[in-house]
Amino acid sequence: MTPAPPPRDGDVPTPPDGDVHPVCTRFHTAIEMIGTRWTGAILRALFTDQHRYAQIKAAIPGMSDTMLAQRLRELQRDGLVERHVLPTTPVQVEYRLTRKGRELEPVLDAIIAWSHTWVPLPGADRAG
């Protein structure tokens, strides 16, 4: 049997047995974790030093209080964000990225760079 030629640029290599492999569970879970609506915007706000609830909300136009609270709980559950209660009067709550969350910075930077190339601004001329 002759070995398959190496893939050309742009080709997706086919496994030697000819079967298409299912999407990696880790990859799928990671994409779902950071790709949920509003999650990327919340992470971006946290990367730009917006730590209090009101600051995060102000940085993301159109997001409801209910959705922000829900997404922050999900990010905590996933280990990306920690909630810190500050002993002040009145009590203040801050949200901080965990090490796991901070390690997403190059991923978000890559998405931002990609979006600047491929995603037109709303109302921009699409004819190019």
VENWO-V234948 format. One record per run of one state. SS is the DSSP state (~ for helix, > for strand, _ for the rest). FROM is the first residue (numbers start at 1). TO is the last residue. If there is no record, write none. Layout:
BEGIN
[[SS FROM TO] [SS FROM TO]]
END
This chain:
BEGIN
[[_ 1 24] [~ 25 35] [_ 36 38] [~ 39 47] [_ 48 51] [> 52 52] [~ 53 59] [_ 60 64] [~ 65 77] [_ 78 80] [> 81 86] [_ 87 91] [> 92 97] [_ 98 98] [~ 99 102] [_ 103 104] [~ 105 118] [_ 119 128]]
END
